[in-house]
Amino acid sequence: MNDMNVSDAKDCFAYKNNKCTILKSNKCEGTECGFYKTKDEFKLGQKKALERILSLDKQKRDYIIETYYGGKIEVI
């Protein structure tokens, strides 16, 4: 990994305590990683996903909220 990627990795939403919290690998690939997102990009993605879930019919929405969010969903 080059110095630019190390610096960029610190901007990634999953980079905490000098390691990636998403992947089991200790080797951070910085911006070359397929999971790399800035904290702002991650928040925007979460917001879009929530908007999509809330746009579904009640049965689908309730199923997703119960299955993946433990029955509680935080509206951003």
C-alpha positions as CSV (number, residue, x, y, z in Angstrom):
1,M,0.0,0.0,0.0
2,N,1.4,3.4,-0.8
3,D,1.3,6.5,1.5
4,M,-1.6,8.1,-0.3
5,N,-3.8,5.0,0.4
6,V,-2.8,5.0,4.1
7,S,-3.9,8.6,4.4
8,D,-7.1,7.9,2.4
9,A,-7.9,4.8,4.5
10,K,-8.2,7.0,7.6
11,D,-11.1,8.7,5.8
12,C,-12.9,5.4,5.3
13,F,-16.0,4.8,7.4
14,A,-14.8,1.4,8.4
15,Y,-11.2,2.4,9.4
16,K,-11.0,2.4,13.2
17,N,-8.1,1.7,15.6
18,N,-5.7,1.4,12.7
19,K,-7.6,-1.4,11.0
20,C,-10.7,-2.2,8.9
21,T,-13.8,-3.1,10.8
22,I,-15.5,-4.7,7.7
23,L,-12.8,-7.1,6.4
24,K,-10.9,-9.7,8.4
25,S,-7.7,-8.9,6.5
26,N,-5.2,-6.7,8.3
27,K,-4.0,-5.3,5.0
28,C,-5.9,-2.1,4.2
29,E,-6.0,-1.2,0.5
30,G,-7.3,2.3,1.0
31,T,-9.2,3.7,-1.9
32,E,-8.5,0.6,-4.0
33,C,-10.7,-1.4,-1.6
34,G,-14.1,-2.3,-3.0
35,F,-15.7,-1.4,0.4
36,Y,-14.0,2.0,0.7
37,K,-16.4,4.9,1.4
38,T,-15.9,8.1,3.2
39,K,-18.0,8.7,6.3
40,D,-20.3,11.1,4.3
41,E,-20.7,8.6,1.5
42,F,-21.6,5.9,4.0
43,K,-24.2,8.1,5.7
44,L,-25.7,9.0,2.3
45,G,-26.0,5.4,1.4
46,Q,-27.7,4.6,4.7
47,K,-30.1,7.4,4.2
48,K,-31.0,6.2,0.7
49,A,-31.5,2.7,1.9
50,L,-33.8,3.9,4.7
51,E,-35.8,6.0,2.2
52,R,-36.2,2.9,0.0
53,I,-37.3,0.7,2.8
54,L,-39.8,3.3,4.0
55,S,-41.2,3.5,0.4
56,L,-42.2,-0.2,0.4
57,D,-45.6,-1.5,1.1
58,K,-46.3,-2.1,4.8
59,Q,-45.8,-5.9,4.7
60,K,-42.4,-5.7,3.0
61,R,-41.3,-2.8,5.1
62,D,-42.3,-4.5,8.4
63,Y,-40.6,-7.7,7.3
64,I,-37.3,-5.9,6.6
65,I,-37.4,-3.9,9.7
66,E,-38.1,-6.9,11.9
67,T,-35.5,-9.2,10.1
68,Y,-32.6,-6.8,9.7
69,Y,-33.2,-4.0,12.3
70,G,-34.5,-6.0,15.2
71,G,-37.9,-4.4,14.9
72,K,-36.6,-0.9,15.4
73,I,-35.5,1.5,12.7
74,E,-33.8,4.9,13.3
75,V,-35.2,7.6,11.0
76,I,-32.3,9.9,10.0
